Amino acid sequence: MDELSLVRLIRRRAGKSAGLVLGIGDDCAIFRPRAAEDLLFTTDQMIEGVHFRSDASAVEVGHRALARSLSDIAAMGGEPRFCLVSLATPLKRATKWVDEFYRGLLGLARRTKTALAGGDLAHASSIYCDVIVCGALPRGKALRRDGARPGDDIYVSGRLGEPWDRRIQPRLKLGQSLRGRATACMDLSDGLSLDLHRLCLESGVAAEVDRVPVATGSTLERALHDGEDYELLFTLPNGSTAPKGTSRIGSVVRGRKGIVRFQGKLLPPAGYNHFLPKTK
């Protein structure tokens, strides 16, 4: 199947969506936002041999490619509107792999009301994709990393240290429910130790962690440092009622910004970093 045929297939499967005035088939998509909205934009790459193994299911890679970006939208308290997908594959794998990739991606897109507005197709020596998602929320209501204050309680959704290749379930409803309640929020993609350090840096505070909810079959080490959890990490004023299914793990404290302690001991930000060699 040639490129034009693939584009027609993807366009047919993508369908239409409210707010998307013009989608796949022209030089640009046209999206018309609602009044009094802020728009959110995020992008995430998926690279064969870095983010997934060569024998990974194309359906699962497609689902994960969109889910990672949707997790960023969830962390800001947003609702997804549309996505743009750029995908490159080796020629010998193109037709079937691309078809299954979009089957996985569009399945999640339909469940989360995320329109596929366009993108790009190309061939390459290995598989590469980049997913851009636009989300929206009421003006001025975005959750950010820089609002945590001493005395706030720290929470996470779910349990940490799950296998990296499980299906990601973006916490969109939870993020939306935290608008106007959470003082700071972000998603956990690179490990609790590193991501909490980042949140504390942005907020100019330190943190004391008392406990970590560890996934069944995992270890504390993985829960603290491995990443790929795609749960939400957020802070609430002390005494607030936490959303169901979330766990309090500690509190925000005064101190040198970015410092995190776990059960009284310094916790180094040892999560995943693309530009540092692995030490474990």
Secondary structure, 3 states (H helix, E strand, C coil): CCHHHHHHHHHHHHCCCCCEEECCCCCCCEECCCCCEEEEEEEEEEEECCCECCCCCHHHHHHHHHHHHHHHHHHCCCEEEEEEEEEEECHHHHHHHHHHHHHHHHHHHHHCCCEEEEEEEEECCCCEEEEEEEEEEECCCCCCCCCCCCCCEEEEECCECCCCCCCCCCCHHHHHHCCCCCCEEEECCCCHHHHHHHHHHHHCCEEEECCCCECCCCCHHHHHHCCCCCCEEEEECCCCCCCCCEEEEEEEECCCCCCEEECCEECCCCCCCCCCCCCC
